[in-house]
Amino acid sequence: MKKLHWAAGVILAFAVIIAALITSFEIAMYADFDVYREEYEKYDVLDDLGMTMEDTMHVTREMMAYLRGDRDTLSVITTVEGTEQDFFNEQDRFHMGEVRDLFIGGLNLRLGACAAAVICLIFLILTKADLKKILPRSYHISLAISGAAVLLIGLASVIDFNAVFVQFHHIFFDNDLWLFDPATDYMIRMLPEGLFYDMVIRIGLLFIGMLLVLFVISLIPRFVEKRKKKLA
């Protein structure tokens, strides 16, 4: 039974970490749209597009709503380079449809991870496992593995973000329709590589912050136990 307890503890810990990662993505992308405004100013996106900030932010909000599944089609009529037209073309719609599937899949994965965590916790409680021992240590094991992965990806991104960015697309997409031409595709002008780099940093900091908070929480049982021994 002890092996099952430890297995459930580790599964629970990894499930929590997965949920934290996906939540970091969601917060970074949706919590504050002023981030996009700042990025557009930073990379002179408005000059590249020939659009006003108001129109660009409107396109951004509609695009992000589509990725979340809040609208069915990706089509936004706006003024680009002095012409009223659909901001997105067919290649944009195809690729963003794949990105939408990926993002919604991530949200479903988070739901599944939360369900797995709850099931494991219920199992540990019903089988009278030593929660004060198993949960913190399981999290520390999972944190060490996850932290190593985050460190490697982080270092690789700092050294050559473009290579990591390209590899990511090769892993998650089975075509080359994620390659855009700035001369004809407005979307790539709106979303330069620097914006993605900044967003990855933002996501990484949020994720690390969550992991650290969970780490501090995991130390509480040990702290309480030591406190009790001193007072005894």
C-alpha positions as CSV (number, residue, x, y, z in Angstrom):
1,M,0.0,0.0,0.0
2,K,2.9,2.4,0.7
3,K,4.0,2.2,-2.9
4,L,0.5,3.1,-4.1
5,H,0.5,6.0,-1.6
6,W,3.7,7.3,-3.1
7,A,2.5,6.8,-6.6
8,A,-0.7,8.7,-5.9
9,G,1.3,11.4,-4.2
10,V,3.6,11.9,-7.2
11,I,0.7,11.8,-9.7
12,L,-1.1,14.4,-7.6
13,A,1.9,16.6,-7.5
14,F,2.6,16.5,-11.2
15,A,-1.1,17.1,-11.9
16,V,-0.9,20.3,-9.7
17,I,2.2,21.4,-11.6
18,I,0.5,20.8,-15.0
19,A,-2.5,22.8,-13.9
20,A,-0.2,25.6,-12.7
21,L,1.6,25.7,-16.0
22,I,-1.6,25.9,-18.1
23,T,-3.0,28.5,-15.7
24,S,0.2,30.5,-16.2
25,F,-0.4,30.6,-19.9
26,E,-4.0,31.7,-19.4
27,I,-3.1,34.5,-17.0
28,A,-0.3,35.8,-19.2
29,M,-2.4,35.8,-22.3
30,Y,-5.8,37.0,-20.9
31,A,-5.4,38.7,-17.5
32,D,-4.3,42.1,-18.8
33,F,-4.6,43.1,-22.4
34,D,-2.6,46.3,-21.8
35,V,0.4,43.9,-22.1
36,Y,-0.3,43.7,-25.8
37,R,-0.6,47.4,-26.1
38,E,2.8,47.8,-24.5
39,E,4.3,45.1,-26.8
40,Y,2.9,46.8,-29.9
41,E,4.5,50.1,-28.9
42,K,7.7,48.4,-28.1
43,Y,8.0,46.7,-31.5
44,D,6.5,49.6,-33.6
45,V,3.7,47.2,-34.7
46,L,1.4,50.1,-35.6
47,D,3.9,51.5,-38.2
48,D,4.3,48.1,-39.7
49,L,0.5,47.6,-40.0
50,G,-0.6,51.1,-40.9
51,M,-3.3,50.7,-38.2
52,T,-4.5,52.7,-35.2
53,M,-3.9,51.3,-31.7
54,E,-7.7,51.1,-31.2
55,D,-8.2,48.9,-34.3
56,T,-5.2,46.8,-33.5
57,M,-6.4,46.1,-29.9
58,H,-9.9,45.3,-31.3
59,V,-8.3,42.7,-33.7
60,T,-6.3,41.3,-30.7
61,R,-9.3,40.9,-28.5
62,E,-11.3,39.2,-31.2
63,M,-8.4,36.9,-32.0
64,M,-7.9,35.9,-28.3
65,A,-11.6,35.3,-27.9
66,Y,-11.4,33.0,-30.9
67,L,-8.5,31.1,-29.4
68,R,-10.4,30.6,-26.2
69,G,-13.5,29.3,-28.1
70,D,-15.6,32.3,-27.4
71,R,-16.3,33.0,-31.1
72,D,-16.7,30.5,-34.0
73,T,-14.8,32.2,-36.8
74,L,-11.6,34.3,-37.1
75,S,-12.7,37.2,-39.3
76,V,-12.3,40.9,-38.3
77,I,-13.1,43.7,-40.7
78,T,-10.9,46.7,-39.9
79,T,-8.8,49.4,-41.6
80,V,-5.3,48.3,-42.6
81,E,-3.0,50.5,-44.6
82,G,-6.0,52.8,-45.3
83,T,-8.2,50.0,-46.7
84,E,-11.1,48.4,-45.0
85,Q,-10.7,44.7,-45.2
86,D,-10.6,41.4,-43.3
87,F,-7.4,41.4,-41.2
88,F,-7.0,37.7,-41.4
89,N,-6.4,35.6,-44.6
90,E,-7.1,31.9,-45.1
91,Q,-3.6,30.8,-44.0
92,D,-4.1,32.8,-40.8
93,R,-7.5,31.1,-40.2
94,F,-6.1,27.6,-40.8
95,H,-3.1,28.0,-38.5
96,M,-5.0,29.8,-35.8
97,G,-7.6,27.1,-35.9
98,E,-4.8,24.6,-35.0
99,V,-3.5,26.9,-32.3
100,R,-7.1,27.1,-31.0
101,D,-7.3,23.3,-30.8
102,L,-4.0,23.3,-29.0
103,F,-5.1,25.9,-26.5
104,I,-8.5,24.4,-25.8
105,G,-6.8,21.0,-25.5
106,G,-4.6,22.6,-22.8
107,L,-7.6,23.9,-20.9
108,N,-9.1,20.4,-21.1
109,L,-5.8,18.9,-19.9
110,R,-5.9,21.2,-16.9
111,L,-9.4,20.0,-16.1
112,G,-8.2,16.4,-16.3
113,A,-5.2,17.2,-14.2
114,C,-7.4,18.8,-11.5
115,A,-9.7,15.7,-11.6
116,A,-6.7,13.4,-11.2
117,A,-5.4,15.4,-8.3
118,V,-8.7,15.2,-6.5
119,I,-9.0,11.5,-7.1
120,C,-5.5,10.9,-5.8
121,L,-6.2,13.0,-2.7
122,I,-9.4,11.2,-2.0
123,F,-7.6,7.9,-2.4
124,L,-4.8,9.0,0.0
125,I,-7.4,10.1,2.6
126,L,-9.6,7.0,2.4
127,T,-6.6,4.7,2.7
128,K,-5.3,6.8,5.7
129,A,-2.0,7.7,4.1
130,D,0.5,9.9,5.9
131,L,-0.4,13.1,4.1
132,K,2.0,15.3,6.0
133,K,4.9,13.1,4.8
134,I,3.7,12.0,1.3
135,L,2.4,15.2,-0.1
136,P,5.4,17.5,0.6
137,R,8.0,14.9,-0.5
138,S,6.0,14.0,-3.6
139,Y,5.8,17.6,-4.6
140,H,9.6,18.1,-4.0
141,I,10.3,15.2,-6.3
142,S,8.0,16.5,-9.0
143,L,9.3,20.0,-8.5
144,A,12.9,18.8,-9.0
145,I,12.0,17.1,-12.3
146,S,9.8,20.0,-13.5
147,G,12.4,22.6,-12.4
148,A,15.1,20.9,-14.4
149,A,12.9,20.9,-17.5
150,V,12.1,24.5,-17.1
151,L,15.7,25.4,-16.5
152,L,16.8,23.6,-19.7
153,I,14.0,25.2,-21.8
154,G,14.7,28.6,-20.3
155,L,18.5,28.4,-21.0
156,A,17.8,27.2,-24.6
157,S,15.4,30.1,-25.1
158,V,17.9,32.7,-23.8
159,I,20.6,31.3,-26.0
160,D,18.6,30.9,-29.2
161,F,14.9,31.6,-28.9
162,N,14.3,31.3,-32.6
163,A,15.6,27.7,-32.6
164,V,13.3,26.8,-29.7
165,F,10.4,28.6,-31.3
166,V,10.9,26.7,-34.6
167,Q,11.3,23.4,-32.8
168,F,8.0,24.0,-30.8
169,H,6.2,24.4,-34.1
170,H,7.7,21.2,-35.6
171,I,6.6,19.3,-32.5
172,F,3.0,20.6,-32.4
173,F,2.2,21.2,-36.0
174,D,2.5,18.7,-38.9
175,N,2.7,21.3,-41.7
176,D,4.6,24.5,-42.6
177,L,1.6,26.8,-42.6
178,W,2.9,28.5,-39.5
179,L,5.5,30.2,-41.7
180,F,4.2,33.6,-42.8
181,D,5.4,36.3,-45.2
182,P,5.3,39.8,-43.6
183,A,4.8,41.2,-47.1
184,T,1.4,39.6,-47.4
185,D,0.4,38.4,-43.9
186,Y,-0.7,41.2,-41.5
187,M,-0.9,38.8,-38.6
188,I,2.8,38.1,-38.5
189,R,3.4,41.9,-38.5
190,M,1.2,42.2,-35.5
191,L,2.9,39.3,-33.7
192,P,6.7,39.7,-34.1
193,E,9.0,37.1,-32.6
194,G,10.0,39.6,-29.9
195,L,6.4,39.6,-28.6
196,F,6.5,35.8,-28.3
197,Y,9.8,35.9,-26.5
198,D,8.4,38.5,-24.0
199,M,5.3,36.4,-23.5
200,V,7.4,33.3,-22.8
201,I,9.3,35.2,-20.1
202,R,6.0,36.4,-18.7
203,I,4.6,32.9,-18.6
204,G,7.8,31.5,-17.1
205,L,7.9,34.0,-14.3
206,L,4.2,33.3,-13.4
207,F,4.9,29.6,-13.5
208,I,8.0,29.8,-11.3
209,G,6.1,32.1,-8.9
210,M,3.3,29.5,-8.6
211,L,5.8,26.7,-8.0
212,L,7.6,28.7,-5.3
213,V,4.3,29.4,-3.5
214,L,3.5,25.7,-3.6
215,F,7.0,24.9,-2.3
216,V,6.5,27.2,0.6
217,I,3.1,25.6,1.4
218,S,4.8,22.2,1.2
219,L,7.2,23.2,4.0
220,I,4.4,24.2,6.4
221,P,3.8,20.6,7.8
222,R,7.5,20.2,8.6
223,F,7.6,23.7,10.2
224,V,4.5,22.9,12.3
225,E,6.0,19.5,13.4
226,K,9.2,21.1,14.5
227,R,7.3,23.8,16.3
228,K,5.3,21.2,18.2
229,K,8.5,19.4,19.2
230,K,10.0,22.6,20.6
231,L,6.9,23.3,22.6
232,A,6.6,19.7,23.9
